[in-house]
């Protein structure tokens, strides 16, 4: 079949047919999510023509400023998902507590976890933003979930994906059988398969990190970054480019398309906060996508998807991308994180090395 004929709905249906005992509920849930993505894309692309810029004056539960478009995206996803009978509960970055399905609607067997608008601080300057989602299964027979019912490790995800609202709108999706990208054709209003079986290149010369936090980094991260910055004269024997967009979806999409590694590591800026990104609805779904595309998702020292969450808004350090690069960072955490890295090459020349 020509790619131009493979809609996301048909793709999801074909995935369902590969599982003879599937009920179709997950397929219907994903269809509702694609509708929400189209609606949010429309609002984002209106830009200054709509009342989407600026802040609401509120903070969400994780301390981030809530912008008008955050609120629009949150309401859009909620209204697309609350009545279909597929969900037993929702968890959102913009809600301090779990979001229960209204009593007037039927309940289903799935849990939806989502960040309605990742990177919303970029919207005023017209940089790509996105929506991230993850789907878990509620335990059999549970219609009123308790906390332990949805605090599941990333390995339990049934599917995950994101929509990126940039020059074109794309939906990237995995149901555990590879990663596929769909581009929104605005003329017909459909997501069409344009990027089947996405794979992260094994070799890379690009990394993404927020260098403003360099003075707080652990030795393992300083070592890795300094080796990259040393270029052809350093131990990596090649030049690296450094990127930072401040949008997890945009960073992920770039790595899927052309390779690289992303680091938002644990640091010493706030010792009480073990990481910056949220585990359930940011790191886990992105980690699932990355691993399905042949990469690796990590906390910096261990596999991310194995971690059992402790709370719905738990934060976590996050490193992902080309498998060999992530494994190198994990190795540095194991072998070189108990002391400041002070090899002669980097003790004096490293851009981010603290002089002693």
Secondary structure, DSSP 8 states (H G I E B T S, - for coil): --GGG-BHHHHHHHHHHTSTT--SHHHHHHHHHHHHHHHHHHHHHHGGGSS--SEEEEE-TTS-EEEHHHHHHHHHHHHHHSSSS-EEEEEETT-SS-EE--TTS---SEEEEEEEEETGGGGGGT--EEEEEEEEE--TT-SS--HHHH---GGG-SEEEEEEESSSEEEEEESSS--EEEEEETTTTEEEEEE-S----S---EEEE-GGGGGGB-HHHHHHHHHHHTGGGSTT-S--EEE--S-HHHHHHHHHHH--EEEE--BSSSTT---SEEIIIIIHHHHHHHHHTT-EEESSSSBGGG---SSTT-EE-EEEESHHHHHHHHHHHHHH-SS----HHHHHH-TT----
